[in-house]
Amino acid sequence: MLYIVPTPIGNLEDITLRALRVLREADIIACEDTRTSSILLNHYGIEKSLTSFHMHNENEKLPVLLARLREGKNIAVISDAGTPGISDPGWILLKRAADEGLAVDVLPGPSAVIPAVLMSGLNPQPFAFMGFPPEKSSERRRFFRGIERLACTLCFYVSPHKAGKHIADMIEIFGSRKAALVREISKVFQESIRGDLAGILERVREGVKGELVLVVEGYCGEENTAWQDEAEEMLKEGYSVRDIVRELDGKAGRNEIKRFLLEIKA
């Protein structure tokens, strides 16, 4: 049997009794980082040999683990934190095992998504988990344009050193919607930064650390045009396009503001 076993995303107490039993009874525990997983297993007195199973060796380990499953071995897959298979290794193995008719099971347990959506204060029904936005700016903007009209609450994973660029692109496409940046869930420095995307962008630019989940309000059917009135008034008062763009940056995308002003001047 293949078991997908969620592990704590912060506090080591956030693990189920069933998960501990499955880990104790498993013939093989496949994990992302043996050093990280050893901390959890040692804490609960589970003595098992670990085999690494991460994004860089997933294809190499896949046939080995499938062979063990065919032999009737019980394999538990864990990640460094949370539920494997969402943004960590595990899904390909689960799919291959299920396609072959091998027994698979996914245990309920810790995941950053649900706590983040609830702590955001935004409407949790419906919501959509979008994972990590694309790395390249052009692909990321295309991705955001494809989902800008979704009426559901949107949930993203973001990394601290990329959060600023990602949120700036969101503002360019979405406008400054209501949002919350939830960080360090279930850890000592857990925090929910609520407001709008522009305010969160300012906070991120000051520096932010830890595991981050960004929750963004869905499309409400109304365009955010308040900044347009402000931009037009500043233009009448003699401000330059550059100064207006700098002043209103965050209330809308810089390129969007610039296009609007140039259209007025034309």
C-alpha positions, 0 to 999 in steps of 0.5 A, a space after each residue: 500500500 502507498 500512503 501519502 502522509 501529511 506532516 506538520 507545517 510548523 508545530 510538531 504536535 500538528 500530526 494525527 495519531 493515524 499518521 504516526 501509526 502508519 509511519 511506524 508500520 511502514 516498510 519504507 519511508 520516502 521523504 524530501 530531506 532525510 535530515 528534516 524528516 529525522 527531526 520529526 521521527 526522532 521526536 516521536 521515537 520512530 526508528 526507520 530508515 529513510 530514502 530520499 524522494 525529491 524533485 531532483 531524483 523523482 524519476 530515478 526513484 519512481 521505478 524502485 518505489 513502484 517495484 517495492 509496492 508490487 512486492 506488497 511493501 507498505 510505503 509512506 511518502 512524506 514531505 518536509 512539511 504539509 501534504 505531499 503531492 500538492 507542491 512537493 513530490 508524491 503526485 507522480 508516484 501516486 498516479 502511477 500506482 493508481 494507474 497500475 491498480 496498486 492500493 493507495 491512500 491519502 491521509 488527512 492532515 496539515 496543509 497551509 492552504 485551509 488555515 490561510 484562507 480562513 485567517 485571511 478573512 476573505 470568503 472561503 466559499 468558493 476558493 481556488 488554490 493556484 499553487 506557485 505563480 510562474 517564474 517568468 514575468 511574461 508567463 506570470 502575467 499571462 497566468 494572472 490575466 487568465 484568472 483575473 475574472 474568477 469570482 472565487 477567492 484565490 490562494 497562492 504560494 509565494 516565496 519571500 524573495 519573489 513576493 514583491 514582483 508577484 504582487 506587483 504583477 497582480 496589481 497590474 492585472 487585478 488592481 489593488 484587491 482585498 488580500 491577506 499575506 499569511 506567514 509562518 502558519 503554525 509557527 512561533 511568528 505566525 502572522 496575518 497581514 490583511 488589507 489590499 494588494 497595494 498595502 501588502 506590497 509596501 509591507 513586502 518591500 520592507 522585508 518579509 521572511 518565512 513560508 508565505 501564502 497569499 490570499 486574494 479576493 476574487 473578481 467582483 464584477 467592478 473595475 477599480 477606477 478610483 485611481 483614474 479620477 485621482 490621476 486625471 486631477 493631478 494631470 490637471 494640476 500640472 503634475 508630470 506623467 512620471 510623477 503621477 505614476 510614481 505617486 499612484 504606484 500600487 493603486 494600479 499597475 505602473 504601465 496601466 497608469 501611464 497608458 491611461 494618462 497618455 490617452 488623456 493627453 492625446 
